Amino acid sequence: MAGTDGRFLLHTRPMYSADHLLDLKLQFDTQGFVHLPGLLEPSMTERVRGAFAGARERSSAFIEQQRADGARFVDLPGILDADPVFVDLVDLPALLPLLRMTVGEDLALNETSARLFYPGPTFTSPFHSDLANVLGVNHAHTPNLLVKLHVFFEDLTPDQGCLAFIPGSQHFPPHHVNPHRATLSGSAAVARIVPRAGDAVLFNTHVLHMAEDNRSPHVRTSLIYTYGHFWMKSHRNAAPANLTQFAASPQRQQLFGVELPGISHFARRLDRLTPPTRLQRLKDTGARAAHRLFPTVRTPPRA
């Protein structure tokens, strides 16, 4: 069923089916990004818009100082403490299964930003990877090291600093051939996403991407949540100040990096939030023994 704007109403309240999740995962793996129209319900979008406006007002002096210093964009401080809705976005029921598929069961929040991008030239580098200078990882074969989720709660226009990608470029080595040229922005090789309020964009941070110039007279507002693995060092803004409020929520304890006695950083899993039963331990022991006796790696048959 379609709404008056032509978008399917399903997209305003998505609880993705198993097949739909597989489709999204396939697009993420092949293209490096996926557009999630209407990820937020309209009521959630309104909550986020209002809470962001309140945080922006409370940070007016900070914003004014940043702008006076020449900042092209401003990130509001302490957004996870600004309103509970910003915490609720971290593990949205519709989003969490996709995050677990794209990053892994050791999922954790790594960084947050509540961004104001002012009219004018872009503040980002031309098409770039966020991970090009990260050592020790073969980025072309590591699609799940870090992902970013951009959440939009206001409609954007095509000239309002939208995200643009070079699809599939996450498979390139870290320092690949520089693709930049004057005519690249108009090339069919570039995919541009013009989001509407409630939409989100999830992408591999190694895919070549950028925010284009904001040629409109309007500030572009967005929330950016970066997800990685529990064992990775996270930024201070990746957790609310009061972590005791999540004592009854093992899921949020993991997402916000709360350490648990006796559990290794490398053993935190969303699919193991409760202690394993005796039967599960026996199964794990049997699986490890079987793996040693019967390795699963085989030379594939020739085509």
N, C-alpha and C positions, 0 to 999 in steps of 0.2 A: 504494500500500500504506500502510495507516494503522498508527501505533504504538499502544501501550496507552493513551496519553493522548489519542488521537483526532486528533493532528496527523499529517500525511503525513510519512513518513520522508524524502522528498525535501527537506523544509524543514530537515533537520539537516545536509545536505551540498549546498547549492544551487550548481550551476553553471548559471546561468540561460541558457535557450535564447534565440535571437534574438527570437522572438515574445514570450517572457516579459519580456525587457528592454524591448521596446517597450511592453508593458502597464505596466510599472513607471514608465517615463518618462512615459507618458500620465497615469498617476495623479499623479505628481509635478507635472506641468505644470498639471493641472486642479485638484487638491485642495491642492497645496502641501506635501504630506508623503506618505511611504510607509512602511508597517510591513514590516519584513523578518524574518519569523519564522525562527528557527534559522539566522541568518546564520553563526554560529560553529558549527563541529563540536563535539560534546561534549568531545573531548580538548582542543580549543582553549579552550573555555569553562573547563575545569578549570585550564589553564595560566594564563589571565587571572585567575581567582579567586584562585589561590594567589599569583601575583605581586602582585596588588593587596593581599592580606592582608599580604604581606611589606613592601611599601612603606608601608602604613598603620602597621605596627609600628615601622618605622625612623623614622617621622615622628611618633611619639607625643608627643614634647615640643612640637613645632610645633603639633599638633592641640590639645593641652591649652591652649597659650597663646592660640590663636585662639578656642577656646570660652570661655576666661576673659574674653576681650575682647568676648564677646557675639555671636560669629559664628553665623549660622543655618546656614551650610554652610561646609565647608572643602575646598579643593582641594589635594591632595597635590603638593608641589613636584617638578619635574624628572621627570615620569613617564616620558618617553621614555628616560631614562638608568637607570630603576629596574630594567628587565628587558627582554631582547630581544623578548619577546612583544608589548610595547606598540609596538615598531617594526613588527613583522609585521602588526599590525592596520591600519597606514596604507594598505597596498596589497594587501589580501586579494584573491586571484584572483577570488573570486566577486563582490566589491564593486567592483573597479576599473573594469570596463566600464560599470557604472551611473554611477559618478562622472564618467567621461569623457563620458557622454551628457548628464548633468545640468549639469555645470560647463563642460567643454570640454577640449580637448587641452592647453591651457596650465595644467592642473591643478597646484596646489601646496597643501601643508598650511599653514594660516594660524594655528591656535591649538589647544592641547590643554588638557583639564582632567580630573583624576581626582577625582571629587566624592563627598563625604559630605554627605548632606542629612539633618539630624537631625529627630526628631519635633517637630512644632509647626507654626506658620503658615508659609506659603510665603515664600521669600526673593525670588521674582520679582515683577515688576509684574503686575497683572491682564492679561488678554489684550493682548499687545503685539507690535510689530515690533521686531527688533533694529536695523533700518536706518532707522527713521522720521526720524532727524535727520542722516542721511548726505546730503550735498549733491551736486549734479551728476549724479544718476542718476534716471531715471524708473523707480521701483521697480515700478510696476504693469506695466511692459513689459520688465523685466529679471529673468527667473526664475533666472539663474545667477550672480549676483554673489557670494553667499556661501551655502554650505549647511552644515548641522550634522548630524553623525552621532552619535546617542546609542547606546552599546553597553551592554547589560545582561548581567551574568554571574550574577545571582541572580534568582529569581522575585520579582515584586512582587505585592502585594495591591492591590485597587482603591483603598484609602485610604492608600497609601504614597507620596503625592506624585507621581502619574503625570503624564505629559505630556498636555496637552489642546490641541486646535486648533479654529479656526473654518475649516472647509474652504473653499477658494477665495478666502480673504481676501487672499492675496498679490497679487491683481489690483486691490486698492484703492490709491488714492493714499496717499502717506506719512502724512498727517494726516487720516484719514477720520473719519466719525462715530463717536464713542465708543460701543461696544456694551455697556458694562458696566451690569449691573443685578443686583439681589440674587438673582434667580431664574435667572441665566444658566447656572450650573453644571448645572442640571437640564434645560436646553433641548435639544431635538433638533438644534439648530444647532451643537452642540458635539460633537466627536469626541474620545473619550478612549481612550488606548492603555494596556492593562495588559500589560506585557511579561513574558516568561518568560526564564529563563537562556539565553543564546545569541542572543536577539533583538536587533534594532537598529531604530532609527527615523531616517530621513533626511528632512530638511525644509529648505525655502527659509526663510532667516532673516527674510524679510519677512512670512511668513504669521503671522496673529495666533495666538499660542501662550502657554502658561504651564506652570509646574509647580504642580500643585494642593497644597493643604495636606497635610502628612504627618501624618495623624491616627492612624497606627499607632504601636506602641511600638518600631518598628525603624528603623534608619538606612537610607536609600536610597542605594545605591552605584551609580555609573555612570562610564563614560568618555565624554568628549565630544571629538570631533575636528571642527574647523571647516576646511572646504576653500574655497579661492578660486582666484585666478589668480597665476601666477608673478610678474607685474609689481606685485602688491599688496604693501604693507608687511606683514610677518608679525610675530607676537609671538615673543619669545625662546623660549618653550616649544614652538615649532613645529618644532624641530630638536634632535637629540641634540647633546651637547657635542662629540663626536668625529666630525666629518664625513669624515675621511680613510678611515674604514671602508667608505665607499660609493664609493671610487674606481673600482671595477669595475662599478658599477650606475648607469648613466645615468638610469634611471627614478627611483631613490631620490634621486639628486642633484637632479633637478628637483623632486620632491615636497618635499624639505627645503631648497629655495631656494639650492642651491650655484650660484654664478655661474661661467660658462665663458667664457674669453677669446674675444673676437671674435663672441660671440653676444648679440644684444640681449635685454633683459628681455622684449620684446614678441614675440620670435621663438622662445621655448622651447615645444616641443611634444612630447608623448609619442609622437605619430606621426612624429616626425622626430628620434629619438634617435641615429640614425646620420647622417653627412654625406650629403646628396643625391647620387645618381649623376649622371653627365653626362646620361643620358636623362631623369631626373627634372627636372633644371634646364631642359632643353629643353621638356619638357611644361609646366612652370610658366610659362616665357616665352610659350609658345603660348597658354596659358589666359588670361594677362593681356592679350595682344594681342586675343584673341577677345572678351574682356569689354569692352574699349574699343570695339571695332568693332560688337559686337552686345550691347548692354546687356540684362541679364536681367530688369530691372524692367519690367513691363508693367501696363497698367491691366486689372484683371480684368473678364471679361465680366459683363454684368448678369444677374441671376438671372431 
